[in-house]
Amino acid sequence: MMGQVSSLLRKNTSPARIAGFVLSNFLGLAIILGGLQFYLDARSIWEDDDSFIRSDYMVINKRVTSENTLGGASGFSASEIDDIAGQPWVRRVAPFSSAGYKVYASVMQQGRGMSTNMFFESIPSDFVDVPASRWSWREGDDEVPLIISKDYLTLYNFGFAASAGLPQMSEGLMSGIPLTLTLTSDDGSRRLDFHGRVAGYSNRLNTILVPQEFMDWSNARLSGGKEKNPSRMIVEVSRPGDVAIKDYLADHDYEVAGDKSATSASFLLRVVVGIVLAIGVVITLLSFFILLLSISLLMEKNRGKLHSLLQLGYDLGAVEAPYRKIVVVASAAAWLLATAGALVLRAFYLPALEGLDAQPGSLWPMLLLGVLLTAMVILLNLRSIKMKVRASWRLGK
């Protein structure tokens, strides 16, 4: 009996409209899922493995010119810092703190010693994406964690080590070698000794970082309370790669440290993927309305049949079932086709990305998004079917 009811209510179904929904929903979902997966797979090309500073942070300094070289102030004044903080593309800004004392580091390797003058800088800890267990210092601690630029290790391996006959060192080996740090005041009257530990390496910070707590404590004891304007600022931006940022820096004669092309390319990737996803969303919405209109027209044609079945005592759920089946089957088919299409597209572009040293992203976000969008389309259509059937029931009472 239920099969006869289902056949009766689906008699005026338009296969062309249902096929149109499946095709349009497939295209929309495939664009969304494929665009998202491409972003997840490609972003590692421009977003390097620097785990200490995020891609939406940038370090700026004043351009070195003959004016500030010959006595002009090269640091940022309080008014300049306030002006930077007031820009619409700035989320927050903080100055680099510099050590107001001399730093001398030495290391012993295979019975041979090496020593050099160094410098320390620091930024607020919330700008450094390192677990507190690895990036913390309290008064009384003998060991100071350091983050150094990878460029310094490269200079040692291919410059100093090669000329001095010393062995080259990997990042892991360097991190395990204890450093002896000697800090002295400018006049030499005060001295502090510590052990240094390399906590990590940065591609984008050309400096030697220590925790802010250590910098404040050591400056209070060795610098004599001298304060000077910060020479560099770290800025968290809301739109990396924005043209307004470039124009502002050029107008104020500021420079950005590190690889600017990577930041711009990452921003461009986000914009392009955002446009692609927006197109996919529009097509998916259109497909939703196509199915909604098709079901509405079918139910309108079957209004008399719906009324008769309900008057004969058929359950509301039984009357809704044929239309629910159409919605679920058509939406599931579109989702399966879209997922398969996204995976085929990924198989096509992934070898090229891997040739650029990209690290493929996880498939789970793409699969989860496809399920969520399909479930949303199904639930909205089922709600519409339920409302129309109940409206027919109220009219017939």
TAZIVEN-V839531 format. One record per helix or strand. SS is the DSSP state (H for helix, E for strand). FROM is the first residue (numbers start at 1). LEN is the number of residues. If there is no record, write none. Layout:
# TAZIVEN-V839531
ss | from | len
SS | FROM | LEN
SS | FROM | LEN
This chain:
# TAZIVEN-V839531
ss | from | len
H | 2 | 8
H | 15 | 32
E | 57 | 6
H | 66 | 4
H | 78 | 8
E | 90 | 6
E | 97 | 2
E | 102 | 8
E | 112 | 7
E | 121 | 2
H | 125 | 3
E | 143 | 7
H | 150 | 15
H | 171 | 6
E | 179 | 6
E | 191 | 12
E | 208 | 2
H | 212 | 11
E | 232 | 6
H | 243 | 9
E | 254 | 3
H | 260 | 42
H | 303 | 9
H | 316 | 40
H | 364 | 33
